[in-house]
Amino acid sequence: MNGQNTTNTQVIGFYKETERPNVSDVLHMVYDALVEKGYNPIYQITGYIMSGDPTYITSHRNARSLIMKVERDEILEELVANYIDTKIKK
């Protein structure tokens, strides 16, 4: 060991909590932009989450820039939480 404390998790944040984009809002805006351009939003968002390739998301209405402001794991967490809340917990 190099003398570092290994019992605590280090947290790195790029946004102040008030500046952090709301994942739900971002997904809603990206969804709307994809639908407007005629894309299947489920396929496109899934492709982005799985690959990290932002070209799955249209640049229409700044959707690509918006989705890149949130972490993919945060998007997945939001989607799973929503699924559990609406389909399992009922």
C-alpha positions as a Markdown table, in Angstrom:
| # | Residue | x | y | z |
|---|---|---|---|---|
| 1 | Met | 0.0 | 0.0 | 0.0 |
| 2 | Asn | 1.2 | 3.5 | -0.6 |
| 3 | Gly | -0.3 | 5.1 | 2.5 |
| 4 | Gln | -3.6 | 6.1 | 0.9 |
| 5 | Asn | -6.9 | 5.6 | 2.7 |
| 6 | Thr | -8.6 | 2.7 | 0.9 |
| 7 | Thr | -11.7 | 2.5 | 3.0 |
| 8 | Asn | -13.4 | 5.7 | 1.6 |
| 9 | Thr | -14.7 | 6.1 | -1.9 |
| 10 | Gln | -13.5 | 9.3 | -3.6 |
| 11 | Val | -16.2 | 11.2 | -5.4 |
| 12 | Ile | -15.5 | 13.4 | -8.4 |
| 13 | Gly | -18.1 | 15.9 | -9.6 |
| 14 | Phe | -18.0 | 18.1 | -12.6 |
| 15 | Tyr | -21.2 | 20.0 | -11.9 |
| 16 | Lys | -22.3 | 21.8 | -8.8 |
| 17 | Glu | -25.5 | 20.2 | -7.6 |
| 18 | Thr | -27.6 | 23.1 | -8.9 |
| 19 | Glu | -25.9 | 22.9 | -12.3 |
| 20 | Arg | -26.3 | 19.2 | -12.8 |
| 21 | Pro | -28.6 | 18.3 | -15.6 |
| 22 | Asn | -31.8 | 16.4 | -14.6 |
| 23 | Val | -31.5 | 13.0 | -16.2 |
| 24 | Ser | -35.3 | 12.7 | -16.7 |
| 25 | Asp | -35.5 | 16.1 | -18.4 |
| 26 | Val | -32.6 | 15.2 | -20.7 |
| 27 | Leu | -34.1 | 11.9 | -21.6 |
| 28 | His | -37.4 | 13.6 | -22.4 |
| 29 | Met | -35.8 | 16.3 | -24.6 |
| 30 | Val | -33.7 | 13.6 | -26.4 |
| 31 | Tyr | -36.7 | 11.4 | -26.9 |
| 32 | Asp | -38.7 | 14.3 | -28.4 |
| 33 | Ala | -35.8 | 15.2 | -30.8 |
| 34 | Leu | -35.4 | 11.6 | -31.9 |
| 35 | Val | -39.2 | 11.2 | -32.6 |
| 36 | Glu | -39.2 | 14.5 | -34.5 |
| 37 | Lys | -36.4 | 13.3 | -36.8 |
| 38 | Gly | -38.2 | 10.0 | -37.4 |
| 39 | Tyr | -35.9 | 7.7 | -35.3 |
| 40 | Asn | -37.0 | 5.0 | -33.0 |
| 41 | Pro | -36.0 | 6.5 | -29.6 |
| 42 | Ile | -35.8 | 3.1 | -27.9 |
| 43 | Tyr | -33.3 | 1.7 | -30.4 |
| 44 | Gln | -31.2 | 5.0 | -30.5 |
| 45 | Ile | -31.0 | 5.6 | -26.7 |
| 46 | Thr | -30.3 | 1.9 | -26.1 |
| 47 | Gly | -27.5 | 2.0 | -28.7 |
| 48 | Tyr | -26.0 | 5.1 | -27.1 |
| 49 | Ile | -26.1 | 3.5 | -23.6 |
| 50 | Met | -24.6 | 0.3 | -24.8 |
| 51 | Ser | -21.8 | 1.7 | -26.9 |
| 52 | Gly | -21.2 | 5.2 | -25.7 |
| 53 | Asp | -21.2 | 6.4 | -29.3 |
| 54 | Pro | -23.0 | 9.8 | -29.4 |
| 55 | Thr | -23.8 | 9.4 | -33.1 |
| 56 | Tyr | -26.8 | 7.2 | -32.0 |
| 57 | Ile | -28.4 | 10.5 | -30.9 |
| 58 | Thr | -29.4 | 13.2 | -33.3 |
| 59 | Ser | -27.9 | 16.6 | -33.1 |
| 60 | His | -31.4 | 18.0 | -33.8 |
| 61 | Arg | -32.5 | 20.4 | -31.0 |
| 62 | Asn | -29.1 | 19.9 | -29.4 |
| 63 | Ala | -30.0 | 16.4 | -28.2 |
| 64 | Arg | -26.6 | 15.0 | -28.7 |
| 65 | Ser | -24.9 | 17.6 | -26.6 |
| 66 | Leu | -27.6 | 17.3 | -23.9 |
| 67 | Ile | -27.3 | 13.5 | -23.5 |
| 68 | Met | -23.5 | 13.8 | -23.2 |
| 69 | Lys | -23.9 | 16.1 | -20.2 |
| 70 | Val | -25.1 | 13.1 | -18.1 |
| 71 | Glu | -23.3 | 9.9 | -17.5 |
| 72 | Arg | -24.5 | 6.8 | -19.2 |
| 73 | Asp | -24.8 | 4.9 | -15.9 |
| 74 | Glu | -27.0 | 7.7 | -14.6 |
| 75 | Ile | -29.3 | 7.3 | -17.6 |
| 76 | Leu | -29.5 | 3.5 | -17.0 |
| 77 | Glu | -30.1 | 4.1 | -13.3 |
| 78 | Glu | -33.0 | 6.5 | -14.1 |
| 79 | Leu | -34.5 | 4.0 | -16.6 |
| 80 | Val | -34.3 | 1.0 | -14.3 |
| 81 | Ala | -35.7 | 3.0 | -11.3 |
| 82 | Asn | -38.6 | 4.2 | -13.5 |
| 83 | Tyr | -39.3 | 0.6 | -14.7 |
| 84 | Ile | -39.3 | -0.8 | -11.2 |
| 85 | Asp | -41.5 | 2.0 | -9.9 |
| 86 | Thr | -44.1 | 1.7 | -12.7 |
| 87 | Lys | -44.0 | -2.0 | -13.5 |
| 88 | Ile | -42.9 | -3.9 | -10.4 |
| 89 | Lys | -43.9 | -1.8 | -7.3 |
| 90 | Lys | -47.3 | -0.8 | -8.6 |
